[in-house]
């Protein structure tokens, strides 16, 4: 399991996306308790390990210690609720082949751990867990293990305890154990006198409700139920699973409106940030005859490039639209996995094409993106260029911030917005391939919203080169009224008003059917030709 834990942290488990689901929007849903601005895309610090019901393998405890630092670890073992069960009731299962020695009582196990320190606590009352001596141990711990027989209806949480445990995660530490780890969630459930009760947690897993059984989701939250003999790992923004059972995850608006509960098995992962966004936003689009926004750009211009580089003609056109020798261009490379700020080739290319200035603007900190100092370069910019990478990173960094507003204002005052690959797709209204776990899914819950510079559109790139025609057909069967735009590499459309002119070396495919039966209908447009986005037809040459 140590192998799994180490590789979990770098995303080596199987990605199981929360795919977009066709649902109907209910009119009587309770309002979400969270807003998008409350969501930190990076997720939590450190790692939380939640073990389902049933005995715990001692090998898991051993590997927990190793992951917390091994001989350099500082472990705090906390047993909550009733006194520890008698020897033999909470032991490793014989079916766990990783255990080579006879199982021992969990309290005895921690006495055998070779670490800098192992402190065992068994508070009988909540106030004991918030004692200064306990908090001091937690503030210095690299790993905290919770074990319990029965939590009962006592509210064990406190602001002081939450702060001390948060410090463990902030240092990249681990918190794990049995169902008592549910204390870290916003809310958790217990079975008290045959009835399920929901209690407030510590909030270290924001917007998450951990339940002891598969129960209806809470409004605006993500409900998590871990089956017996199963461990759910939450590392930063990723949820992974190890064990013989299943982890059931229910983002409220998704499930309440007809979507399926996500079920993760051994070796599979999901994205916590996407789940939280889904619980907050609900399904953003519906199948059927919903009318999308008119596909036109009333102010300024767009240059949308299908990846694979651009020609000199395209480069010169972008600088011309940005103001020629007075152009002030902002390069936004935030879709890249490893962002390079200095010595960028695109910066030099824009300068060589005659731009007056080029400024690189990047952050992953949404607080920074919401600051006046950060957006200052955008206030007099005449052009913005979005680079390639993964389009969801643009959403994480800028959606809903002052930066996104300032970017749109560049277009509204007559400037130009351009981009290639991910920088093309982000300009669409529906964000295709937005799944943070991979670029296969055309529709991914929680990441359906692009920046909408080209309203009523869904833009895909690397189109012919990666054989993406069938993917756009699939999209059109779900949202037939939307205009699908597939752009080949080294090819661009320049959009002004209601027209899109094609330039470059390949073709652009406008999937312009209006019904599911017309999902395959498309208009192929070659360089030098122009397409009418409102009439959805090729503009005939005079």
C-alpha positions as semicolon CSV with decimal commas, in nm:
position;residue;x (nm);y (nm);z (nm)
1;X;0,000;0,000;0,000
2;X;0,294;0,236;0,050
3;X;0,355;0,206;-0,324
4;X;-0,004;0,308;-0,382
5;X;0,015;0,600;-0,142
6;X;0,332;0,737;-0,296
7;X;0,200;0,707;-0,647
8;X;-0,140;0,836;-0,550
9;X;0,026;1,168;-0,477
10;X;0,147;1,199;-0,834
11;X;-0,172;1,081;-1,000
12;X;-0,073;0,734;-1,113
13;X;-0,404;0,564;-1,035
14;X;-0,672;0,509;-1,298
15;X;-0,871;0,822;-1,371
16;X;-1,244;0,772;-1,351
17;X;-1,403;1,099;-1,468
18;X;-1,731;1,240;-1,350
19;X;-1,865;1,261;-1,701
20;X;-2,133;1,504;-1,808
21;X;-2,479;1,358;-1,756
22;X;-2,804;1,457;-1,922
23;X;-3,029;1,578;-1,641
24;X;-3,334;1,792;-1,592
25;X;-3,314;2,099;-1,371
26;X;-3,545;2,095;-1,070
27;X;-3,721;2,416;-0,971
28;X;-3,743;2,353;-0,596
29;X;-3,383;2,279;-0,506
30;X;-3,240;2,436;-0,192
31;X;-2,970;2,696;-0,260
32;X;-2,610;2,582;-0,251
33;X;-2,423;2,653;0,069
34;X;-2,101;2,724;-0,121
35;X;-2,005;2,957;-0,403
36;X;-1,741;2,903;-0,668
37;X;-1,532;3,171;-0,501
38;X;-1,517;2,950;-0,190
39;X;-1,346;2,667;-0,379
40;X;-0,968;2,647;-0,370
41;X;-0,888;2,457;-0,693
42;X;-0,570;2,313;-0,537
43;X;-0,780;2,121;-0,286
44;X;-0,655;2,041;0,062
45;X;-0,298;2,040;0,182
46;X;-0,146;1,705;0,269
47;X;-0,338;1,377;0,260
48;X;-0,642;1,237;0,440
49;X;-0,698;0,860;0,455
50;X;-1,049;0,745;0,543
51;X;-1,098;0,379;0,627
52;X;-1,445;0,230;0,595
53;X;-1,610;0,014;0,858
54;X;-1,443;-0,308;0,962
55;X;-1,108;-0,413;1,108
56;X;-0,796;-0,233;0,991
57;X;-0,491;-0,413;0,857
58;X;-0,181;-0,343;1,064
59;X;0,007;-0,318;0,736
60;X;-0,197;-0,005;0,660
61;X;-0,093;0,149;0,990
62;X;0,270;0,063;0,914
63;X;0,258;0,221;0,574
64;X;0,084;0,524;0,719
65;X;0,382;0,569;0,948
66;X;0,626;0,525;0,659
67;X;0,440;0,784;0,450
68;X;0,440;1,023;0,747
69;X;0,819;1,011;0,762
70;X;0,918;0,666;0,886
71;X;1,182;0,694;1,155
72;X;1,153;1,074;1,126
73;X;0,777;1,071;1,180
74;X;0,597;1,236;1,467
75;X;0,277;1,036;1,517
76;X;-0,025;1,115;1,731
77;X;-0,265;0,822;1,781
78;X;-0,609;0,925;1,906
79;X;-0,882;0,685;2,016
80;X;-1,224;0,851;2,041
81;X;-1,552;0,736;2,190
82;X;-1,570;0,417;2,391
83;X;-1,254;0,253;2,531
84;X;-1,058;0,045;2,284
85;X;-1,224;-0,282;2,196
86;X;-1,089;-0,593;2,354
87;X;-0,798;-0,756;2,179
88;X;-0,908;-0,936;1,868
89;X;-1,207;-0,717;1,769
90;X;-1,020;-0,448;1,577
91;X;-0,740;-0,644;1,422
92;X;-0,599;-0,714;1,080
93;X;-0,803;-0,953;0,872
94;X;-0,654;-1,286;0,785
95;X;-0,740;-1,212;0,423
96;X;-0,486;-0,929;0,417
97;X;-0,187;-1,113;0,276
98;X;0,042;-0,822;0,341
99;X;0,042;-0,901;0,715
100;X;0,317;-1,154;0,785
101;X;0,286;-1,148;1,164
102;X;0,002;-1,218;1,403
103;X;-0,230;-0,922;1,451
104;X;-0,200;-0,717;1,769
105;X;-0,418;-0,474;1,955
106;X;-0,405;-0,130;1,787
107;X;-0,287;0,038;2,106
108;X;-0,003;-0,214;2,128
109;X;0,079;-0,159;1,763
110;X;0,166;0,208;1,818
111;X;0,407;0,111;2,094
112;X;0,612;-0,080;1,837
113;X;0,647;0,206;1,590
114;X;1,000;0,335;1,531
115;X;0,960;0,710;1,493
116;X;1,086;1,025;1,661
117;X;0,773;1,023;1,872
118;X;0,445;0,833;1,903
119;X;0,193;0,984;2,144
120;X;-0,122;0,789;2,231
121;X;-0,430;0,982;2,344
122;X;-0,766;0,853;2,456
123;X;-0,986;1,151;2,541
124;X;-1,319;1,059;2,696
125;X;-1,468;1,407;2,660
126;X;-1,450;1,659;2,373
127;X;-1,280;1,927;2,582
128;X;-0,988;1,691;2,643
129;X;-0,922;1,680;2,269
130;X;-0,890;2,059;2,269
131;X;-0,655;2,076;2,567
132;X;-0,341;2,280;2,504
133;X;-0,118;1,974;2,562
134;X;-0,305;1,787;2,287
135;X;-0,298;2,083;2,049
136;X;0,076;2,122;2,095
137;X;0,133;1,757;1,999
138;X;-0,082;1,802;1,688
139;X;0,095;2,120;1,580
140;X;0,423;1,927;1,558
141;X;0,287;1,601;1,417
142;X;0,359;1,466;1,069
143;X;0,085;1,205;1,099
144;X;-0,235;1,178;1,303
145;X;-0,427;0,850;1,327
146;X;-0,783;0,837;1,458
147;X;-0,944;0,521;1,585
148;X;-1,282;0,480;1,752
149;X;-1,539;0,230;1,863
150;X;-1,839;0,461;1,849
151;X;-1,832;0,839;1,822
152;X;-2,171;0,894;1,978
153;X;-2,360;1,220;1,954
154;X;-2,092;1,433;2,121
155;X;-1,960;1,721;1,911
156;X;-1,586;1,663;1,927
157;X;-1,486;1,959;1,717
158;X;-1,351;2,298;1,813
159;X;-1,182;2,585;1,633
160;X;-0,860;2,514;1,821
161;X;-0,860;2,148;1,719
162;X;-0,937;2,241;1,358
163;X;-0,645;2,481;1,352
164;X;-0,401;2,228;1,495
165;X;-0,505;1,957;1,247
166;X;-0,498;2,204;0,961
167;X;-0,136;2,275;1,046
168;X;-0,060;1,905;0,992
169;X;-0,209;1,918;0,641
170;X;-0,046;2,253;0,562
171;X;0,293;2,090;0,624
172;X;0,205;1,810;0,384
173;X;0,132;1,564;0,664
174;X;-0,120;1,281;0,684
175;X;-0,438;1,236;0,885
176;X;-0,602;0,896;0,869
177;X;-0,779;0,617;1,047
178;X;-1,129;0,483;1,089
179;X;-1,460;0,661;1,066
180;X;-1,349;0,913;1,330
181;X;-1,162;1,086;1,047
182;X;-1,509;1,197;0,940
183;X;-1,457;1,473;1,197
184;X;-1,246;1,651;0,935
185;X;-1,543;1,697;0,700
186;X;-1,791;1,984;0,705
187;X;-2,052;1,741;0,840
188;X;-2,059;1,371;0,921
189;X;-2,326;1,122;1,017
190;X;-2,357;0,876;1,302
191;X;-2,604;0,602;1,384
192;X;-2,748;0,696;1,721
193;X;-3,021;0,481;1,876
194;X;-3,112;0,340;1,537
195;X;-3,143;0,680;1,369
196;X;-2,900;0,870;1,150
197;X;-2,785;1,204;1,288
198;X;-2,577;1,465;1,110
199;X;-2,320;1,652;1,316
200;X;-2,095;1,949;1,231
201;X;-1,735;1,861;1,157
202;X;-1,414;2,060;1,159
203;X;-1,437;2,184;0,799
204;X;-1,091;2,065;0,690
205;X;-1,258;1,883;0,402
206;X;-1,470;2,177;0,288
207;X;-1,805;2,108;0,125
208;X;-1,768;1,735;0,201
209;X;-2,013;1,527;0,407
210;X;-1,883;1,186;0,521
211;X;-2,151;0,932;0,597
212;X;-2,156;0,593;0,768
213;X;-2,391;0,453;0,501
214;X;-2,504;0,543;0,151
215;X;-2,743;0,831;0,217
216;X;-2,905;1,111;0,012
217;X;-2,663;1,395;-0,066
218;X;-2,669;1,721;0,127
219;X;-2,762;2,043;-0,062
220;X;-2,459;2,206;-0,219
221;X;-2,220;1,943;-0,084
222;X;-2,031;1,631;-0,190
223;X;-2,136;1,326;0,011
224;X;-1,879;1,047;0,054
225;X;-1,946;0,696;0,180
226;X;-1,661;0,443;0,210
227;X;-1,756;0,077;0,214
228;X;-1,594;-0,170;0,457
229;X;-1,244;-0,298;0,380
230;X;-1,180;0,008;0,166
231;X;-0,966;0,318;0,203
232;X;-1,033;0,654;0,037
233;X;-0,728;0,877;-0,003
234;X;-0,781;1,251;-0,047
235;X;-0,458;1,411;-0,160
236;X;-0,481;1,778;-0,253
237;X;-0,759;1,776;-0,519
238;X;-0,759;1,404;-0,594
239;X;-0,967;1,125;-0,441
240;X;-0,829;0,772;-0,482
241;X;-0,938;0,429;-0,364
242;X;-0,759;0,119;-0,240
243;X;-0,938;-0,194;-0,120
244;X;-1,200;-0,452;-0,205
245;X;-1,502;-0,224;-0,175
246;X;-1,636;0,092;-0,332
247;X;-1,637;0,461;-0,246
248;X;-1,970;0,628;-0,328
249;X;-1,949;1,000;-0,410
250;X;-2,260;1,212;-0,459
251;X;-2,232;1,579;-0,561
252;X;-2,574;1,708;-0,458
253;X;-2,705;1,894;-0,761
254;X;-2,581;1,623;-0,991
255;X;-2,759;1,342;-0,808
256;X;-3,070;1,531;-0,698
257;X;-3,141;1,625;-1,058
258;X;-3,111;1,278;-1,204
259;X;-2,738;1,212;-1,233
260;X;-2,566;0,902;-1,104
261;X;-2,364;0,863;-0,787
262;X;-1,999;0,821;-0,880
263;X;-1,860;0,487;-0,769
264;X;-1,484;0,442;-0,736
265;X;-1,320;0,104;-0,701
266;X;-0,966;-0,009;-0,627
267;X;-0,707;0,200;-0,814
268;X;-0,951;0,459;-0,948
269;X;-0,948;0,835;-0,887
270;X;-1,176;1,135;-0,919
271;X;-1,117;1,510;-0,900
272;X;-1,243;1,672;-0,579
273;X;-1,244;2,022;-0,727
274;X;-1,465;1,912;-1,017
275;X;-1,699;1,740;-0,771
276;X;-1,724;2,054;-0,559
277;X;-1,787;2,269;-0,866
278;X;-2,061;2,029;-0,973
279;X;-2,222;2,037;-0,630
280;X;-2,217;2,417;-0,644
281;X;-2,313;2,483;-1,004
282;X;-2,543;2,196;-1,084
283;X;-2,569;2,088;-1,449
284;X;-2,502;2,394;-1,661
285;X;-2,661;2,277;-1,982
286;X;-2,953;2,056;-2,076
287;X;-3,013;1,830;-2,365
288;X;-3,288;1,928;-2,607
289;X;-3,402;2,248;-2,767
290;X;-3,254;2,506;-2,530
291;X;-3,152;2,803;-2,738
292;X;-2,784;2,900;-2,695
293;X;-2,669;3,259;-2,712
294;X;-2,630;3,417;-3,054
295;X;-2,294;3,321;-3,201
296;X;-2,144;3,660;-3,277
297;X;-1,883;3,901;-3,141
298;X;-2,028;4,255;-3,132
299;X;-1,708;4,423;-3,015
300;X;-1,347;4,352;-3,100
301;X;-1,216;4,039;-3,269
302;X;-1,111;3,684;-3,191
303;X;-0,833;3,471;-3,335
304;X;-0,887;3,104;-3,255
305;X;-0,603;2,870;-3,354
306;X;-0,627;2,490;-3,360
307;X;-0,283;2,427;-3,209
308;X;0,038;2,319;-3,376
309;X;0,182;2,668;-3,416
310;X;0,079;2,956;-3,639
311;X;0,192;3,102;-3,968
312;X;0,356;3,444;-4,011
313;X;0,035;3,562;-4,174
314;X;-0,166;3,468;-3,865
315;X;0,089;3,628;-3,633
316;X;0,091;3,953;-3,829
317;X;-0,290;3,957;-3,841
318;X;-0,315;3,922;-3,464
319;X;-0,074;4,211;-3,404
320;X;-0,261;4,419;-3,662
321;X;-0,593;4,358;-3,482
322;X;-0,425;4,453;-3,154
323;X;-0,318;4,790;-3,291
324;X;-0,008;4,728;-3,500
325;X;0,296;4,916;-3,373
326;X;0,083;5,044;-3,082
327;X;-0,024;4,694;-2,977
328;X;-0,001;4,611;-2,607
329;X;-0,031;4,234;-2,582
330;X;-0,081;4,020;-2,274
331;X;0,033;3,656;-2,294
332;X;-0,149;3,420;-2,054
333;X;0,039;3,086;-2,027
334;X;-0,158;2,953;-1,728
335;X;-0,282;2,637;-1,906
336;X;0,070;2,495;-1,907
337;X;0,167;2,236;-1,647
338;X;0,505;2,398;-1,587
339;X;0,475;2,766;-1,675
340;X;0,779;2,934;-1,826
341;X;0,781;3,307;-1,760
342;X;1,116;3,409;-1,909
343;X;1,250;3,357;-2,258
344;X;0,915;3,268;-2,410
345;X;0,905;3,218;-2,785
346;X;0,554;3,362;-2,826
347;X;0,662;3,686;-2,659
348;X;0,950;3,727;-2,901
349;X;0,729;3,642;-3,199
350;X;0,477;3,913;-3,114
351;X;0,756;4,166;-3,064
352;X;0,915;4,066;-3,394
353;X;0,578;4,112;-3,564
354;X;0,574;4,476;-3,453
355;X;0,392;4,485;-3,117
356;X;0,486;4,777;-2,893
357;X;0,493;4,566;-2,577
358;X;0,426;4,213;-2,457
359;X;0,357;4,128;-2,093
360;X;0,330;3,778;-1,944
361;X;0,044;3,745;-1,695
362;X;0,020;3,432;-1,482
363;X;-0,097;3,310;-1,144
364;X;-0,263;3,006;-0,992
365;X;-0,369;3,208;-0,688
366;X;-0,730;3,318;-0,720
367;X;-0,680;3,583;-0,454
368;X;-0,405;3,735;-0,667
369;X;-0,629;3,712;-0,976
370;X;-0,889;3,908;-0,782
371;X;-0,651;4,194;-0,697
372;X;-0,621;4,533;-0,865
373;X;-0,243;4,508;-0,881
374;X;-0,256;4,186;-1,082
375;X;-0,505;4,314;-1,340
376;X;-0,327;4,648;-1,387
377;X;-0,153;4,539;-1,713
378;X;-0,496;4,452;-1,859
379;X;-0,640;4,800;-1,812
380;X;-0,475;4,938;-2,126
381;X;-0,404;4,614;-2,312
382;X;-0,518;4,588;-2,673
383;X;-0,471;4,213;-2,717
384;X;-0,467;3,894;-2,509
385;X;-0,310;3,565;-2,614
386;X;-0,403;3,242;-2,433
387;X;-0,140;2,970;-2,465
388;X;-0,174;2,594;-2,491
389;X;-0,194;2,325;-2,224
390;X;-0,511;2,219;-2,040
391;X;-0,806;2,457;-2,057
392;X;-0,937;2,376;-1,708
393;X;-0,633;2,551;-1,562
394;X;-0,760;2,880;-1,707
395;X;-1,091;2,816;-1,532
396;X;-0,924;2,736;-1,200
397;X;-0,709;3,047;-1,208
398;X;-0,940;3,313;-1,345
399;X;-1,308;3,219;-1,373
400;X;-1,521;3,453;-1,166
401;X;-1,232;3,683;-1,070
402;X;-1,154;4,045;-1,152
403;X;-0,902;3,913;-1,402
404;X;-1,173;3,741;-1,608
405;X;-1,375;4,063;-1,607
406;X;-1,074;4,270;-1,714
407;X;-0,998;4,023;-1,994
408;X;-1,349;4,057;-2,134
409;X;-1,320;4,436;-2,117
410;X;-1,025;4,419;-2,357
411;X;-1,260;4,266;-2,613
412;X;-1,546;4,503;-2,535
413;X;-1,332;4,810;-2,598
414;X;-1,236;4,681;-2,943
415;X;-0,928;4,474;-2,872
416;X;-0,849;4,121;-2,986
417;X;-0,842;3,795;-2,791
418;X;-0,654;3,502;-2,939
419;X;-0,526;3,165;-2,838
420;X;-0,408;2,827;-2,956
421;X;-0,505;2,473;-2,849
422;X;-0,632;2,515;-2,490
423;X;-0,628;2,887;-2,563
424;X;-0,873;2,820;-2,845
425;X;-1,116;2,603;-2,650
426;X;-1,136;2,844;-2,356
427;X;-1,285;3,105;-2,591
428;X;-1,592;2,889;-2,647
429;X;-1,912;2,904;-2,445
430;X;-1,923;2,532;-2,363
431;X;-1,582;2,408;-2,248
432;X;-1,514;2,078;-2,421
433;X;-1,242;1,845;-2,286
434;X;-1,250;2,026;-1,952
435;X;-1,196;1,719;-1,733
436;X;-0,891;1,774;-1,508
437;X;-0,822;1,399;-1,514
438;X;-0,772;1,376;-1,890
439;X;-0,855;1,532;-2,227
440;X;-1,083;1,256;-2,360
441;X;-1,426;1,360;-2,229
442;X;-1,605;1,621;-2,438
443;X;-1,842;1,701;-2,150
444;X;-1,725;1,692;-1,789
445;X;-1,935;1,784;-1,488
446;X;-1,809;2,092;-1,306
447;X;-1,604;2,216;-1,601
448;X;-1,859;2,298;-1,871
449;X;-1,815;2,677;-1,877
450;X;-1,562;2,841;-2,105
451;X;-1,502;3,215;-2,107
452;X;-1,769;3,255;-2,373
453;X;-1,598;3,504;-2,603
454;X;-1,768;3,321;-2,891
455;X;-2,120;3,272;-2,749
456;X;-2,321;2,961;-2,829
457;X;-2,015;2,766;-2,941
458;X;-1,805;2,467;-2,841
459;X;-1,451;2,479;-2,983
460;X;-1,223;2,179;-3,032
461;X;-0,865;2,181;-3,165
462;X;-0,605;1,949;-3,323
463;X;-0,916;1,836;-3,503
464;X;-0,822;1,625;-3,804
465;X;-0,476;1,544;-3,671
466;X;-0,625;1,369;-3,366
467;X;-0,935;1,232;-3,539
468;X;-1,174;1,431;-3,324
469;X;-1,468;1,441;-3,566
470;X;-1,660;1,160;-3,384
471;X;-1,618;1,342;-3,054
472;X;-1,791;1,651;-3,190
473;X;-2,073;1,437;-3,325
474;X;-2,120;1,296;-2,977
475;X;-2,133;1,645;-2,832
476;X;-2,391;1,751;-3,091
477;X;-2,620;1,461;-3,005
478;X;-2,645;1,606;-2,653
479;X;-2,654;1,978;-2,738
480;X;-2,769;1,994;-3,101
481;X;-2,847;2,367;-3,103
482;X;-2,491;2,466;-3,018
483;X;-2,242;2,542;-3,293
484;X;-1,953;2,297;-3,285
485;X;-1,625;2,431;-3,422
486;X;-1,339;2,192;-3,502
487;X;-1,012;2,357;-3,605
488;X;-0,714;2,184;-3,763
489;X;-0,359;2,250;-3,650
490;X;-0,179;2,559;-3,787
491;X;-0,523;2,691;-3,882
492;X;-0,725;2,978;-3,740
493;X;-1,056;3,154;-3,760
494;X;-1,065;3,530;-3,724
495;X;-1,404;3,630;-3,587
496;X;-1,554;3,977;-3,614
497;X;-1,923;4,033;-3,571
498;X;-2,106;3,736;-3,722
499;X;-1,836;3,609;-3,958
500;X;-1,540;3,376;-3,920
501;X;-1,262;3,393;-4,178
502;X;-1,034;3,090;-4,207
503;X;-0,660;3,127;-4,248
504;X;-0,359;2,898;-4,221
505;X;-0,279;2,553;-4,357
506;X;-0,578;2,334;-4,269
507;X;-0,956;2,347;-4,257
508;X;-1,225;2,436;-4,006
509;X;-1,537;2,225;-3,957
510;X;-1,856;2,393;-3,840
511;X;-2,100;2,137;-3,702
512;X;-2,414;2,337;-3,767
513;X;-2,704;2,092;-3,743
514;X;-2,995;2,184;-3,518
515;X;-3,129;1,845;-3,408
516;X;-2,975;1,521;-3,278
517;X;-3,048;1,363;-3,615
518;X;-2,831;1,631;-3,775
519;X;-2,538;1,578;-3,536
520;X;-2,306;1,479;-3,821
521;X;-2,399;1,775;-4,039
522;X;-2,102;2,003;-4,092
523;X;-1,966;2,270;-4,322
524;X;-1,601;2,240;-4,417
525;X;-1,435;2,577;-4,466
526;X;-1,094;2,620;-4,628
527;X;-0,836;2,900;-4,588
528;X;-0,955;3,218;-4,752
529;X;-1,323;3,133;-4,707
530;X;-1,566;3,293;-4,464
531;X;-1,848;3,141;-4,260
532;X;-2,161;3,319;-4,136
533;X;-2,200;3,220;-3,769
534;X;-2,563;3,331;-3,742
535;X;-2,691;3,192;-4,069
536;X;-2,463;2,890;-4,027
537;X;-2,354;2,876;-4,385
538;X;-2,058;2,951;-4,609
539;X;-2,040;3,309;-4,730
540;X;-2,033;3,301;-5,108
541;X;-1,756;3,496;-5,278
542;X;-1,879;3,806;-5,466
